[in-house]
Amino acid sequence: MLDLTTPALIYMSKPFNKDFIMIIKLNKVTYDLEAKINYILNKIQETSFEQINPLWIANSNPNILVSENRKTARKINRNTIWECILAEPTINPRGRQKFSIRILSITSNQEILVGVALKSTNLYSGAWSQSTAWMFYAKNGVIYYQGSSWAYFNTGRIGSFRAGDIITVQVDMDKKLLSFRVNTLTLGPAIRMNIASSDLANLVPAADFYNVGDSLEFI
């Protein structure tokens, strides 16, 4: 099937007939409408989730260097070994909240995950591999949760995380629903968390590192 949105195709297909020109116009209208709808959804999402602020890195191990203001973290030891950091404050067990992480630097392997985890999560291992976390891995479009995984979206939709990307994690604690946004793109609901009532007061922001030199900040 021909991709009528490809500029090269427009040049190759001259001279146009009227039907072909109409299809091109309809495609432009469709994509413009999709962009406007996504913008509106973003605005609704922004106003319906309360920003967790201030946010700081509370727990890390010596292989991850944390700045004095507790906002940024960079992996400095144990290359190609998964490790995680946990932030504070604890996510309110009621209501709708969100927090954001900016990727400062990331190696070509693009091995960073973001999400939420319980305070009991082991810092010397990736949160994604533990039964205490729900983590988003853009590289393969997967949500890792409680030792399992499922495909969140097609990786071609956003690709892997890149330096400068801002990932917003949205947590609806009333519905136990987790969703994500990358920059201005809302990805929608990711997973309903199967979290015990006794753990509701122990859920915190989390991030996983794999490569030395990778860094991020909580904003």
C-alpha positions as CSV (number, residue, x, y, z in Angstrom):
1,M,0.0,0.0,0.0
2,L,1.4,3.4,-0.9
3,D,2.1,5.9,1.8
4,L,0.5,9.1,0.6
5,T,2.1,11.1,3.3
6,T,5.6,10.6,1.9
7,P,7.0,13.8,0.3
8,A,9.1,11.7,-2.2
9,L,5.9,10.1,-3.5
10,I,4.3,13.4,-4.3
11,Y,7.2,14.4,-6.6
12,M,7.3,10.9,-8.2
13,S,3.6,10.9,-8.9
14,K,3.4,14.0,-11.1
15,P,1.3,14.9,-13.0
16,F,-1.4,14.7,-10.3
17,N,-5.0,13.8,-11.0
18,K,-7.8,15.4,-8.9
19,D,-8.5,12.3,-6.9
20,F,-4.8,12.0,-5.9
21,I,-4.6,15.6,-4.8
22,M,-7.8,15.2,-2.8
23,I,-6.4,12.2,-1.0
24,I,-3.3,14.2,-0.1
25,K,-5.4,17.0,1.3
26,L,-7.5,14.6,3.3
27,N,-4.3,13.0,4.8
28,K,-3.1,16.5,5.8
29,V,-6.4,17.3,7.4
30,T,-6.4,13.9,9.3
31,Y,-2.9,14.5,10.7
32,D,-3.6,18.1,11.6
33,L,-6.7,16.9,13.4
34,E,-4.8,14.2,15.2
35,A,-2.2,16.7,16.4
36,K,-4.9,19.0,17.7
37,I,-6.7,16.2,19.5
38,N,-3.4,15.1,21.1
39,Y,-2.7,18.7,22.2
40,I,-6.1,18.9,23.9
41,L,-5.7,15.5,25.6
42,N,-2.3,16.7,26.9
43,K,-3.9,19.8,28.4
44,I,-6.6,17.8,30.0
45,Q,-4.0,15.3,31.4
46,E,-1.9,18.2,32.8
47,T,-4.8,19.7,34.7
48,S,-6.2,16.5,36.0
49,F,-3.0,15.2,37.6
50,E,-1.4,17.0,40.5
51,Q,2.4,17.5,40.2
52,I,4.5,15.9,42.9
53,N,6.7,18.7,44.0
54,P,9.4,19.0,45.3
55,L,10.9,15.7,44.2
56,W,14.3,14.4,45.2
57,I,16.4,11.2,45.0
58,A,16.1,9.6,48.4
59,N,17.8,6.2,47.9
60,S,20.7,5.1,45.7
61,N,23.8,2.9,46.0
62,P,27.4,4.1,45.7
63,N,27.6,3.2,42.0
64,I,25.2,6.0,41.2
65,L,26.3,9.6,41.8
66,V,23.6,11.9,43.1
67,S,23.9,15.7,43.0
68,E,23.9,17.8,46.2
69,N,20.4,19.0,45.5
70,R,19.3,15.3,45.1
71,K,17.7,16.1,41.7
72,T,20.2,14.4,39.3
73,A,21.8,11.0,39.2
74,R,24.6,9.5,37.0
75,K,25.8,6.0,36.9
76,I,29.6,5.9,37.6
77,N,30.5,2.3,38.3
78,R,29.6,-1.3,37.4
79,N,29.0,-0.8,33.6
80,T,26.3,-3.0,32.0
81,I,24.9,-3.9,35.4
82,W,21.3,-3.0,36.2
83,E,20.8,-0.8,39.3
84,C,18.0,1.6,40.4
85,I,17.3,4.8,42.3
86,L,14.2,5.7,44.3
87,A,12.8,9.2,44.8
88,E,10.7,10.9,47.4
89,P,8.1,11.9,48.5
90,T,5.9,8.9,48.6
91,I,3.1,9.0,46.1
92,N,-0.2,9.8,47.8
93,P,-2.3,6.6,48.2
94,R,-5.4,8.6,47.0
95,G,-5.9,10.8,43.9
96,R,-4.2,11.5,40.6
97,Q,-0.5,12.5,40.6
98,K,2.4,12.9,38.2
99,F,6.1,13.5,38.1
100,S,8.6,14.0,35.3
101,I,12.1,12.9,34.5
102,R,14.5,14.5,32.0
103,I,17.1,12.3,30.3
104,L,20.4,14.2,30.5
105,S,22.7,11.7,28.8
106,I,22.2,8.2,27.5
107,T,24.5,5.8,25.7
108,S,23.8,4.2,22.3
109,N,22.4,1.2,24.1
110,Q,19.6,3.4,25.4
111,E,19.1,1.4,28.6
112,I,17.0,3.6,31.0
113,L,13.7,2.7,32.5
114,V,11.3,4.9,34.4
115,G,8.3,4.2,36.5
116,V,7.2,3.5,40.1
117,A,8.4,1.0,42.8
118,L,7.9,0.1,46.4
119,K,10.5,1.4,48.9
120,S,11.6,-2.2,49.5
121,T,13.0,-2.5,46.0
122,N,16.6,-3.7,45.9
123,L,18.9,-0.8,44.7
124,Y,21.6,-3.2,43.4
125,S,19.3,-4.6,40.8
126,G,17.0,-3.2,38.1
127,A,13.6,-2.4,39.5
128,W,12.2,-3.7,36.2
129,S,13.2,-7.3,37.2
130,Q,11.7,-7.2,40.6
131,S,8.2,-8.0,41.9
132,T,8.0,-4.5,43.6
133,A,8.0,-2.3,40.5
134,W,6.1,-1.1,37.4
135,M,8.6,0.2,34.8
136,F,8.5,1.7,31.3
137,Y,11.1,0.6,28.7
138,A,10.9,2.7,25.6
139,K,13.5,0.8,23.7
140,N,11.2,-2.1,23.1
141,G,7.9,-0.6,24.0
142,V,7.4,-2.8,27.0
143,I,6.0,-2.3,30.5
144,Y,7.8,-4.5,33.1
145,Y,5.7,-5.2,36.2
146,Q,6.1,-7.5,39.2
147,G,8.5,-9.8,37.4
148,S,6.4,-10.0,34.2
149,S,6.1,-7.9,31.0
150,W,3.7,-6.9,28.2
151,A,3.9,-4.8,25.0
152,Y,2.8,-1.3,25.7
153,F,3.0,0.1,22.1
154,N,4.9,-0.3,18.8
155,T,8.4,0.9,19.2
156,G,8.2,2.9,16.0
157,R,5.8,5.3,17.7
158,I,8.5,7.1,19.7
159,G,11.7,5.1,19.4
160,S,14.1,4.9,22.4
161,F,14.7,7.6,25.0
162,R,17.1,10.3,23.8
163,A,19.0,13.0,25.7
164,G,16.6,15.9,26.4
165,D,13.5,13.7,26.5
166,I,11.0,14.4,29.3
167,I,9.1,11.4,30.5
168,T,6.0,12.2,32.6
169,V,4.7,9.4,34.8
170,Q,1.0,9.7,35.6
171,V,-0.4,7.7,38.5
172,D,-4.1,7.4,39.2
173,M,-4.1,5.8,42.7
174,D,-7.9,5.6,42.9
175,K,-7.9,3.3,39.8
176,K,-4.4,1.9,40.4
177,L,-3.7,3.0,36.8
178,L,-0.3,4.0,35.4
179,S,0.2,6.0,32.2
180,F,3.0,7.8,30.5
181,R,3.8,10.8,28.3
182,V,7.0,11.4,26.3
183,N,7.6,15.1,25.7
184,T,4.2,16.2,24.2
185,L,3.0,12.7,23.1
186,T,0.5,11.1,25.4
187,L,0.9,7.3,25.2
188,G,-2.3,6.5,27.2
189,P,-3.0,4.0,30.0
190,A,-0.2,1.5,30.4
191,I,-1.2,-0.9,33.2
192,R,-3.4,-1.3,36.1
193,M,-1.2,-2.0,39.1
194,N,-1.9,-5.0,41.2
195,I,-0.8,-3.5,44.4
196,A,-1.7,-4.6,47.9
197,S,-3.6,-2.2,50.1
198,S,-0.7,-2.5,52.7
199,D,1.7,-1.2,50.0
200,L,-0.2,1.9,48.9
201,A,1.7,4.2,51.2
202,N,5.1,2.8,50.1
203,L,5.0,3.6,46.3
204,V,7.7,6.1,45.0
205,P,9.1,7.3,41.7
206,A,11.9,5.1,40.3
207,A,14.4,4.8,37.5
208,D,16.8,2.1,36.3
209,F,20.4,2.5,34.9
210,Y,22.5,0.0,33.0
211,N,25.4,1.9,31.4
212,V,28.1,4.0,33.1
213,G,27.7,7.7,32.0
214,D,23.9,7.6,31.7
215,S,22.2,10.4,33.7
216,L,18.8,11.9,34.4
217,E,17.1,14.5,36.6
218,F,13.8,14.7,38.4
219,I,12.0,17.9,37.5
